């Protein structure tokens, strides 16, 4: 009988001890993909181009009212320019979807998974996440602000880390005014 009581006491103690170090499950909020937007902007020596890309799915995770995680899948087949029209828009959109850039036939989605979230102000957070583009995953740091049921995130992405080297002066000489800068910007306006 004493052994049984001792065993039960040990099990209870281990359970209490383990649960005190286990994170309390947060509340996952689904991002409303139709009401959310992602705008990209890429830069070249002679100017820039910008456009949109759709969110396939996304969640933000909260513990009480604090952001603690998130995960997004981006539909790369929807990438398009908004600063051109007609034939030039068609050419750029097709080129962005080709293997020179995002290779959407082979890689139709990209993914972002939050790994570390740290509050940097009342509604602001610094996030480190794993970004997967064209089957390659690299850590990325960015900021996100939360206001009620809306969020805004800004990311600067080095495309060469994901084997997108077309027009990069880091890999090709004599590009002159045809060079495309390695980094591009993403601004996401989210509703959840």
Number of C-alpha atoms within 10 A of each C-alpha: 6 7 8 9 10 11 12 12 12 12 12 12 12 12 11 11 11 10 11 10 8 8 8 10 10 16 16 18 15 16 23 16 15 11 11 17 18 19 19 22 16 17 16 17 12 10 9 13 15 17 17 18 19 19 25 18 15 21 18 20 19 16 14 11 12 17 23 21 22 22 20 20 18 20 18 24 18 17 21 23 22 14 11 16 11 7 9 12 15 14 13 16 19 14 15 19 20 14 17 13 19 24 19 19 12 11 16 16 22 21 22 21 20 20 15 15 20 15 16 13 9 10 15 19 21 17 23 19 22 18 22 18 23 20 13 12 16 12 13 19 17 15 17 21 19 18 11 9 10 13 19 18 19 18 17 15 18 15 18 16 14 18 16 18 18 17 20 19 16 12 10 12 10 8 13 12 11 13 19 22 20 20 17 19 15 19 17 19 17 22 20 17
